[in-house]
Amino acid sequence: MAPPVFRTENLTKVYDTGKVKVHALAGVDLELYEGELTVLLGPSGSGKSTLLNILGGLDTATSGRVWFRDLELTGMGDRQLTAYRRDHVGFVFQFYNLVASLTARENVQLVTDVSKHPMRPAEALALVGLEPRLDHFPAELSGGEQQRVAIARAIAKRPEVLLCDEPTGALDSKTGVQVLEALQRVNDELGTATVVITHNAMIRKMAHRVLRFQDGRISSVETNDTRLAPSEIEW
Ligand SMILES: Nc1ncnc2c1ncn2[C@@H]1O[C@H](COP(=O)(O)OP(=O)(O)OP(=O)(O)O)[C@@H](O)[C@H]1O
């Protein structure tokens, strides 16, 4: 088996708010692999976003270790983490954060202009099914289309990992499925290791693996022998 893309060892995160200490991660050991689509499930506050933010170099652990391939993220300073994010990681969040005054193509171009080996913005937008909407502004696009622009923006630099925090959280079932189809296609065609946090348990059915969180720990790991296509998922 190929070595993992991510590996963590007894990862902990404690938020010290002065009055109380919140143990957001209480010892997480995991490995995530190339080409794998992993869904993270678990109740609110169980540590999913904290883990995603540490994997993506947006936050740092309190103790334990985390590696992206051979690169140890724990102990890196801000500049190194910024370079790591820029070179290797794509993020998709619940809210799309597109620039309202720029078209879909221009929003993606913001990233391709500063990336080392980007795809063309039109190519990234075609991968998420938005070829006919290249020159539309965000306000002229549906929520699902805007989220697909955000996915195109995240993948246009050809990141090795795509980290998604509630990517369908603001969408109804029909538009949400289109977003899941875009994520699936990126995972299939580019082999991007993809992590999706969701509160929608149905989405676990399209994953290769499902990690459930409880109180800052992984409480179970499931592997799907048969996966459902996004079009077979409804909520
Ligand atoms: N910046 C912070 N300061 C203090 N506590 C925090 C901070 N960020 C997260 N927490 C706490 O850490 C715990 C884990 O939060 P986290 O956002 O990782 O959970 P989650 O599983 O992603 O939840 P949700 O599904 O609601 O997004 C929670 O108790 C949360 O309140």
The ligand as an ORCA input file, in Angstrom:
! r2SCAN-3c Opt
* xyz 0 1
  N     -11.335     28.955     18.817
  C     -11.902     28.224     19.782
  N     -11.856     28.611     21.076
  C     -12.416     27.888     22.040
  N     -13.052     26.714     21.842
  C     -13.135     26.270     20.576
  C     -12.564     27.002     19.468
  N     -12.804     26.307     18.316
  C     -13.497     25.209     18.688
  N     -13.692     25.172     20.032
  C     -14.369     24.129     20.795
  O     -13.749     22.894     20.485
  C     -14.720     21.852     20.406
  C     -14.626     21.175     19.054
  O     -15.072     22.093     18.053
  P     -15.146     21.721     16.517
  O     -15.548     22.962     15.800
  O     -13.899     21.050     16.118
  O     -16.320     20.658     16.504
  P     -17.137     20.078     15.256
  O     -17.249     18.614     15.486
  O     -16.519     20.532     13.995
  O     -18.529     20.786     15.475
  P     -19.606     21.284     14.367
  O     -20.118     20.026     13.754
  O     -20.631     22.005     15.209
  O     -18.886     22.185     13.418
  C     -16.061     22.505     20.701
  O     -16.375     22.308     22.066
  C     -15.817     23.961     20.395
  O     -16.663     24.777     21.155
*
